[in-house]
Amino acid sequence: MVIVWINGAFGAGKSSTARELVDLIPNSTLYDPELTGGAMSRLLPQKRLAEVTDFQDLPIWRRLVVDTAAALLAELGGVLVVPMTLLRQEYRDEIFGGLAARRIDVRHVLLTTDETILRDRIENRVEHPGDPEAEARARRWCLDHLDPYRAARDGWLAADAYPVDTSALTAADAARIVADAVAAGHAAPCGIVQTPEPTGETLAAGVLLFDEEDRFLLVDPTYKPGWEFPGGVVEPGEAPARAGMREVAEEIGLRLDAVPRLLLVDWERPQPPGYGGLRLLFDGGRLHSADAQRLLLPGAELRAWRFVTEEEAADLLPPVRYHRLRWALRARERGTVLNLEAGVPVG
């Protein structure tokens, strides 16, 4: 199964090129994630929609794009042509990683255009006939995204996507070049992708969630070997416990009602090429069977999840995380907080 993902600035000609491309690639189907974005206004309450300015910032959109693309390919087979602007590298990682976890090859193509031509196209495009205000908003939206596009184009996109300069091309010409690049293997499969390795120490928060048998939840990431606790890197300016809650919601679709209790802080020593940093584990509490049945697996970063015992975890977790887990369980039993250095309690 193959996806040809056509990226580029708003106004670069992605949709028109994609329509031409499905006529050139045998057994191909067009899927526009804008349709999934448009469904957000009908699926989500206005309160949730008001929290973001772009539907791409909604985790449900990114999950549905992966699930919809995979479902279409399972139903129709062949090749899926997807015209969609992706400017944030972490969203590219999430979506392409989720597709790769489903054994779907993604051929990433970037349509580049001279900025003068791009601005002219944006100024002259018509998306909302008879509604000048909506037209002005759409035009402003496209223009406001030129700077982020330029930064992505000159940054991670330059090394990630196969470029096609469409400044002097018709949509049919661009589609022919893309089709030839895919057939010749110049637009190669992306595979499972990740954001670049950190350049300094990081702060990460994990959350232990227990079932009614006192087993705890582990997840299987697509982007690294070994199982892991739900959680992730704390973003700048973010409280660690809140970061753990956010990651739990994003990874398995569970929103915790209360801020989890800290179990331990572990300093992870630098091991080149890694930089180490602080690793925090929190107690997310016990999940009733009804709650466990509501757990979701978006598939963007995770292959699977399961509740395990401490003994079973020894075969799933890398040693450094297993030692951390053992001390976290002891801290939970004692109702205390432990301070670790490289997996060993101190103080």
SULJO-V683624 format. One record per residue. N is the residue number from 0. PHI is phi in degrees with one decimal (* if undefined). PSI is psi in degrees with one decimal (none if undefined). Layout:
N:PHI:PSI
N:PHI:PSI
This chain:
0:*:138.1
1:-135.3:141.2
2:-120.1:131.6
3:-102.1:106.7
4:-95.1:116.1
5:-99.4:109.9
6:-103.9:168.8
7:151.3:171.4
8:-67.5:160.4
9:-63.1:125.6
10:97.0:2.6
11:-79.1:-10.5
12:96.3:25.3
13:-62.8:-49.6
14:-65.3:-44.2
15:-67.1:-37.8
16:-65.9:-40.3
17:-63.4:-40.3
18:-63.7:-37.8
19:-70.0:-33.8
20:-67.7:-36.1
21:-65.9:-18.9
22:-82.8:-14.3
23:-101.0:-27.4
24:-100.6:118.7
25:-59.2:143.7
26:53.4:47.0
27:-113.8:153.7
28:-133.6:143.1
29:-90.9:129.4
30:-129.4:119.1
31:-105.7:109.8
32:-61.9:-11.7
33:-59.6:-31.9
34:-64.0:-39.4
35:-67.4:-38.9
36:-63.2:-40.7
37:-63.6:-27.3
38:-73.7:-15.9
39:-60.7:-35.7
40:-66.7:-19.7
41:-98.8:-19.5
42:-93.3:-33.9
43:-110.1:149.7
44:-68.6:154.4
45:-59.1:-32.6
46:-59.8:-42.3
47:-70.4:-40.6
48:-63.6:-32.5
49:-70.4:-13.0
50:-80.4:-11.2
51:-130.6:158.2
52:-107.0:-6.3
53:-143.2:129.7
54:-64.0:-17.9
55:-65.7:-21.9
56:-77.9:-5.6
57:-86.5:119.8
58:-55.8:-33.0
59:-64.4:-34.4
60:-64.3:-46.3
61:-64.3:-37.9
62:-65.6:-44.8
63:-67.7:-32.9
64:-61.4:-46.3
65:-62.6:-49.0
66:-65.5:-39.6
67:-67.4:-44.4
68:-61.2:-44.8
69:-63.9:-39.5
70:-67.1:-40.0
71:-63.3:-43.1
72:-67.8:-36.9
73:-64.9:-35.1
74:-77.8:-41.6
75:-109.4:-24.3
76:70.6:-168.6
77:74.2:-138.2
78:-121.4:138.3
79:-108.5:127.1
80:-102.0:121.1
81:-123.4:105.3
82:-90.2:113.2
83:-160.1:129.9
84:-73.0:126.7
85:-129.1:111.8
86:-110.8:-16.7
87:-97.4:122.8
88:-61.7:-37.3
89:-66.7:-28.9
90:-74.5:-38.2
91:-58.3:-45.4
92:-58.0:-47.2
93:-64.0:-48.0
94:-72.4:-50.1
95:-66.5:-36.0
96:-63.9:-41.1
97:-63.5:-38.9
98:-68.5:-42.5
99:-63.6:-35.0
100:-64.1:-22.7
101:-94.6:14.9
102:62.1:37.6
103:-108.5:119.8
104:-75.0:134.5
105:-113.7:121.1
106:-100.5:113.0
107:-97.1:117.7
108:-118.7:135.7
109:-114.3:118.6
110:-85.8:115.6
111:-103.9:149.9
112:-146.5:141.1
113:-53.6:134.9
114:-64.0:-33.7
115:-61.8:-44.3
116:-65.5:-39.4
117:-62.4:-46.1
118:-63.8:-38.6
119:-63.9:-41.2
120:-63.0:-42.8
121:-63.6:-42.9
122:-65.9:-27.4
123:-105.1:-2.5
124:-76.0:149.2
125:-123.3:115.4
126:-112.3:-26.3
127:-130.5:74.2
128:-58.3:133.9
129:82.4:2.1
130:-131.3:84.3
131:-59.1:-36.9
132:-66.6:-44.5
133:-64.7:-37.5
134:-62.8:-42.5
135:-64.9:-39.9
136:-64.6:-42.4
137:-64.7:-39.9
138:-65.8:-43.6
139:-63.7:-38.9
140:-58.1:-48.2
141:-62.7:-43.9
142:-67.0:-37.8
143:-65.4:-21.5
144:-94.6:6.2
145:-69.2:-40.7
146:-64.2:-48.3
147:-60.1:-36.0
148:-63.5:-45.4
149:-61.1:-41.7
150:-64.8:-42.3
151:-68.5:-41.7
152:-60.1:-42.7
153:-83.8:-6.9
154:-108.8:-112.6
155:-67.5:-30.2
156:-65.1:-32.3
157:-60.7:-32.0
158:-97.4:-7.1
159:-106.8:-35.4
160:-114.2:154.0
161:-83.1:118.5
162:-86.5:141.7
163:-132.5:114.4
164:-80.6:115.1
165:-101.9:11.9
166:-55.5:-39.6
167:-114.2:20.7
168:-113.4:148.4
169:-80.7:167.6
170:-60.5:-37.7
171:-65.0:-41.4
172:-64.1:-44.8
173:-62.0:-41.9
174:-62.4:-39.9
175:-62.5:-41.6
176:-65.5:-42.3
177:-63.4:-45.4
178:-60.4:-41.8
179:-66.2:-39.3
180:-65.6:-38.5
181:-68.1:-45.4
182:-63.7:-37.1
183:-84.0:-6.8
184:83.3:8.4
185:-69.5:-36.3
186:-90.8:86.8
187:-81.8:159.9
188:-59.9:139.6
189:-79.2:-31.4
190:71.1:-167.4
191:-78.9:127.9
192:-117.4:158.8
193:-139.6:160.7
194:-70.4:158.6
195:-58.7:153.2
196:-59.4:149.0
197:-62.6:154.6
198:-103.4:6.2
199:-162.9:179.9
200:-59.4:146.9
201:-122.3:159.1
202:-114.4:123.7
203:-127.9:146.7
204:-124.4:126.4
205:-115.3:155.8
206:-128.4:127.9
207:-92.5:126.1
208:-119.3:131.5
209:-113.1:146.7
210:-95.7:-173.3
211:-72.7:-11.6
212:-99.0:9.8
213:67.5:19.1
214:-80.7:159.4
215:-118.8:157.8
216:-88.3:132.6
217:-123.2:153.1
218:-124.5:154.4
219:-110.3:101.2
220:-70.4:148.5
221:-79.5:-21.7
222:-101.3:2.4
223:-157.7:156.2
224:-74.6:154.6
225:84.8:155.8
226:-83.8:170.9
227:-152.1:163.2
228:-81.8:149.8
229:-56.8:136.0
230:149.6:-170.7
231:175.6:-168.8
232:-72.1:136.5
233:-77.7:127.6
234:-77.8:155.8
235:-54.9:131.5
236:80.8:4.6
237:-102.9:137.5
238:-70.2:135.4
239:-56.4:-44.9
240:-63.1:-39.5
241:-66.5:-33.4
242:-63.7:-42.4
243:-61.0:-41.3
244:-63.5:-41.6
245:-63.2:-44.9
246:-65.0:-38.5
247:-61.4:-43.0
248:-65.1:-41.6
249:-72.8:-37.4
250:-81.6:-41.9
251:-127.0:8.9
252:72.0:22.4
253:-112.2:123.8
254:-99.3:115.3
255:-73.8:138.7
256:-78.9:-27.1
257:-130.0:154.0
258:-66.4:126.3
259:-68.8:153.3
260:-86.5:137.3
261:-69.9:132.8
262:-103.5:-44.3
263:-158.1:159.5
264:-120.3:125.9
265:-123.4:123.8
266:-85.3:119.9
267:-96.5:121.1
268:-68.8:148.4
269:-65.3:133.9
270:-135.3:96.7
271:-47.9:134.8
272:-85.9:4.3
273:-79.8:157.3
274:-108.0:-7.1
275:69.4:-160.3
276:140.8:-164.2
277:-94.6:136.0
278:-122.1:120.5
279:-109.4:138.3
280:-119.6:132.8
281:-116.9:155.0
282:-94.8:107.3
283:-84.4:-0.6
284:90.2:-175.4
285:-97.2:135.4
286:-98.7:128.4
287:-73.2:161.7
288:-56.4:-36.0
289:-65.3:-37.6
290:-67.5:-41.6
291:-63.1:-33.2
292:-70.7:-16.9
293:-90.7:-1.5
294:-64.8:137.3
295:-110.5:155.9
296:-124.8:89.9
297:-55.3:-31.4
298:86.6:-7.4
299:-70.5:-40.1
300:-122.7:-13.2
301:-123.1:138.7
302:-89.3:-35.9
303:-161.1:166.6
304:-142.6:155.2
305:-162.1:152.1
306:-89.5:134.4
307:-137.0:163.8
308:-89.9:170.1
309:-61.1:-39.3
310:-64.9:-42.9
311:-66.2:-33.2
312:-64.1:-26.0
313:-61.6:-27.7
314:-91.0:-6.8
315:-110.4:-36.9
316:-90.4:142.6
317:-59.6:152.7
318:-52.5:-42.9
319:-63.1:-37.0
320:-78.2:-30.4
321:-67.2:-42.7
322:-61.3:-39.6
323:-63.6:-42.0
324:-61.6:-46.3
325:-58.1:-43.2
326:-72.0:-32.0
327:-64.5:-39.8
328:-66.2:-38.4
329:-64.8:-40.5
330:-62.9:-38.5
331:-65.0:-41.3
332:-63.8:-36.6
333:-89.7:-8.7
334:66.7:36.6
335:-129.0:-179.7
336:-121.5:132.1
337:-109.0:145.1
338:-109.4:118.6
339:-114.2:150.0
340:-125.4:114.6
341:53.9:41.7
342:85.0:3.3
343:-118.2:126.2
344:-61.8:140.9
345:-134.7:160.3
346:79.4:none
